[in-house]
Each structure stands twice: as structure tokens, then as C-alpha cells.
Amino acid sequence: MPMHGKLGKRAPRIDHRTLRIERYFTAALPPPPPRCDWTRGFDIDWHVMLNDTLGDCTEAKKGHAVQIWTLDNGRMVTVPDSTVLAAYEADAGYIPGDPSTDNGEVMLDNLNAWRKNGFGGVVLTAFGSLSALSHPPTTMVSNFSAVAQAIYLFGLVDIGFQVPQSAMDQFNAGEAWDLVANDGGIVGGHDVIVPAYNTAGDYFTCITWGRRQKMTWAFFNHYVDEAYALLSPAWLGSRGLDPSGFDLAALQADLAAVTA
């Protein structure tokens, strides 16, 4: 039986009103440290969040984000599967027992729904794209440092990527996701959070299908076609991060103008 779960990220929807998070990285902001791991290195059951039987990766990533934000604020909270299921029904139109409605979700729609409706009591104040899409799914305009900066500031980055068959095989074998000469073709889209990076090894660590999974920068840069920084009081408020180097007020004002 395969160890991986299901895929469910639909094709990216480009909205030119989506904020670019790099705009708010000012010169006063120090560079990110060479490594950061908001999972604290915990090799635990991160819970599949129904993503083994449903293509609800966009909702599962919300559950994993809540785990990271609350873990680093003192006590990890895992939302129940009922919360994940209710969100998938509300956001994607899934009807339990009707496989024809299990069609995944557009990440941008999913984030907008989270910002408007919340998720398990956790608020998403704002989100911003980490890069403009270039020619998906082959490349992104962003760079390692920008992604690392967002992870360090906000606890994680939400990414969507095209999944080659080789990545499924690597996951089953307990290997890092990396480029191979013949990737076996794209088998679907996936949405995960990335709460860790290491510049020395040029790799990131995401959470998916109940466990941590490494990916190389080469893999990230080749297959990722969406990346968002997520701003939540569940992270910033409790940790009391100094906003002097990050223009939080401007970001919130711009968001209000865009969504008015």
C-alpha cells in the first residue's frame, strides 16, 4: 500500500491584486539566519488531516499551519478532522459520500476563504505572494533568501507545486524530494506548508501526509508554481515579533484597500 496520500491542488489562479510580500521587506530587516526549523525537529505524527482519502491538501495545510504556530507559542494544537472536513465542504463544495465532488481546490480561493471565515478559531489576517508566476510549473521568479525570510518571519510558507511521479516514489522510499533525470511525468498538484530551511544544504522541510518531508532548492525552484506568506495573530501576537523591520501596518492597509 502506498505511503503517500492524495493530491488536490488545482491550477493556479492569478489575481493581480494579490499582494507581493517582498514589497514589505525593508532594508531595516536583517537577513534570515542560515537555518531555521519551526518544527523544533520533532519527528512526530503530524496527522494526515484526511488527505489520505480526500484531495483536501489545501485544508490539511491549514491544520498543519495551526500546529506550527501553536507549537512555537507553547503548546501545539491539532484541529480535529471534523474541522478539516467542514472546511473542505464549505470551501470546495465537497459532499461526503459523493466522490464526484472531491475535486480539490484553488489555493487562492482557499486562502481567501480562510481570511474571511477563519479555520478552527484561527484567524488569517493577510497573505502575500512570494513571487510572480513566470512560466509554471517550470520555474519561479523568487529566490531562496526571500522564501527563507518569510519562513523565519511568519513561521512557515504555503507552497503549491506540480508533483512528478518521482516525488511519490521518493516519499515512499523516505528520501528527499529532488530532481531526477526522468521524473515520470506530473501526476497532480499539491499544497503544503514549509516551516524549515537550511541554507548550508539548500533544502527546505515541509509537512505533508502526516510527516516532515525534505525538498531540495532545485526541486522547489523547478516544480513550485505558487508560494504565499501567511500572516496570523496566532503567530505574531503570541511571539511578540518586532514589526519595525517589517511594514505590517502598510501590508494591512493595502489588504483593506484590495478587499474593500
N, C-alpha and C positions, 0 to 999 in steps of 0.2 A: 504494500500500500504506500503510495507516495507520501512524503512527509510535508510537502508544501500545501498551501491552501489554494483558494480560488482567486481569480483576478477580477477586477471590476471597474478600473478607471477608464472612463470613456474619452474620446478625443478631446484635446484641449479646446476651450472656448476663449477666444481672445477678446478682451474688452479693454479698449484703450484708456478707459477711466481708471483701471486698476493702478494703484499707487506703486511706484518703484521705490523699494526700501533703501536702495543705495543713495537716493537723494538726501536722506536724513542722516547719513554717516558723515559727520562733520570732521574737520581737521583736528578738533579738540578730542576726538575719540581715540584712545590708544589702540594700537594694533592688538588683535586677539593673541592669547598665549599660544605657544606651539602645540599644545594638546589640551583637550577638554573632554570630559566624559560625565554628562549629567545622569547617566545610569548608575554612576558610582561603581561601575564594574560588576554590578550584581548580575550573576548568571542565574536568573530565576525564571519561573513560568510567568511570562508577561501577558498571558491569556490570548487566545485566538480571536476573541470578540466576534464569534460566529463566522469568521472569514474562512473557516474550513469547509463550510457547507453553502455559504452565500457569497455572492460577489460584492460584499459590503465593505471593501477595504477603505473606502472613504469615510465610513463611520467608525471602523476599527481604529483608524489613525487618530480619531478624536479621543477614543478611550485610552490609547497609548500616550497621547499628549497629556491628558489629565494625570496619568500615572507619573510621568516625568515631573511635571510642575509640582505635584503634591509631594512626591518623594523628596525633592530638594527643598521643600518647605517644612520638612519634619516627619511627615507620615504619609505613605503612599496610599492613595485612594484608587480602587478599581471599581469602575461603574459596573452594575450588573448587566448581563446580556439583554435583559428586558429593556433597558435604556437604549442600548445599541440597536435593538430590533425596532423599537418605536421610532427612533430617528431615521432608520432606513425606510420605514413605511412612510413617514412624513416627508422626507426629503427626496426619495427616489420613486415613490409610488409602489413599493413592494407590497404584495398581498400574500401573507403567509399561506402556504399550501398551493400557490399558483406559480410554478416555475417560470412561466412566460413573463412574469413581472420582475424577475430577478435579473435586471439588465445593467447593474452598476450605476455609476453617477459621474457627472461632470464635476471636476474638482472646484471650479469657480462657483458653481451653483451650491455645492456643498458648503463652502466657506461662507458664502452669503447667508445661507440658511442658519449656520451656526451663529453668525454675528447677530442675526435678527431674533432667533428663537432660543439661543443657549443650548447647552447639552449637559444633562445631569447636574444642573445647577452651576455649571462653569461657564463664565462669560467669555466670549471672544470679542475684544474691544475693536480690533482692527487687524488687517493683514495687508502685506505688500509683496509684490512680485520681486524676486531677486534678480530677474533678468528679463530682457525682451526675448521672445522666441525668435530664433534665427531660421533654421530650416529643420524643424522637428521631423523625426526624432534623432537626427544625426548629430546635432551639436547645440550648445547653449552659449550665450554671449558672456555669461557670468564667469567668475574665477574662483579658485579655491579660497582665497583670502576673504572674499565677500561672503561666501557661504559659511566659513568658519566664524566670521564676525557675527553673523546673525545667530548661529548656534550659541555662541558664547553669551550674547546679549539677551536672547529670548528663551534659552533652554533647549531649543530644537528648531529645525527647519522641516517644513512639509513639502515633500517632493513627489512628483508623478513621473513615471518613466515607462518606456516600452520594454517589455520583458522578452528576452530571447530564450529559446529552449535551453541553451547552455546555462542560463541562470537557474532554471529549475533543477537541472542536473547538479549544479554546484551546491545549491541549497540542500538537496537530498544527501549529498556527499559530505556536508559540513564544511564546505570550502567557501572562501570569499568570492563575491561576485567580481569577475574580472573579464577583460576582453579575451576572446579566443579567436583563432583563425577562421573557424566555421562555427557560427553561433546557433545554427539550426533554424534560424528564422524567428520572427516575432510571434509570440503566442497570445499576447494580450497586454493590457495596461494595468499598472499597479500604483497604489498610493500609500506611502509610508512616512513616518517621521524619522528624522535623523538627529539624535541628541548627542553625538560624539564625533570627534575628529582627531587626527594625529598628523601634523604636518611632516613629521620625520618619515612616516611611512606613506604619506599621501593617500590616506584612506579615511573613510567615514564609517560610522556604525549606525545602522538603522534598527528599528524594531518592527518585526513582521511575523505573522503566523506563530505568535507565542514565544519568540526568542529574539535575541540580538543577532544581527547579520552584518558582517563587514562588506564593504564595497570599495574598490579602488577608485581613485580620482579619474582614471582612464575610463572606467565603466560609467561612472557618474556623468562625465563630460560627453560620452557617446550616446547614452540612452535616455537621460533625463530630459523631458520636454516641458516640465513645469516645476517651479520652486517658489515657495512662499514663506516669508517670516510671519509668525503669528504673535500677536500682542494680547496678553490676557492678564488681568489683575491677579489671577491665581499664581502667576509667576512674579511679575514686577512688584506687586503690592507687598507680598509677604517678605520678599528678599530685600526690599528697600534699595534696589539698584539706583545708583545716582544717574539721573537723566541729563546731567549737564553736558555730556558729550554726545547725547542722542536727542534729537529735536522731537521729543514726544508731543509737545504741545502743537507743533506745526503739523505733525502727522495726524493728530486727532482733528484739527481744524480742517485739513484737506479732506479727510474722510467724511466729515459732516457736509462739506460742500459738494462732494461727489454723490453722496447718497440722499441729498435733500430732495 
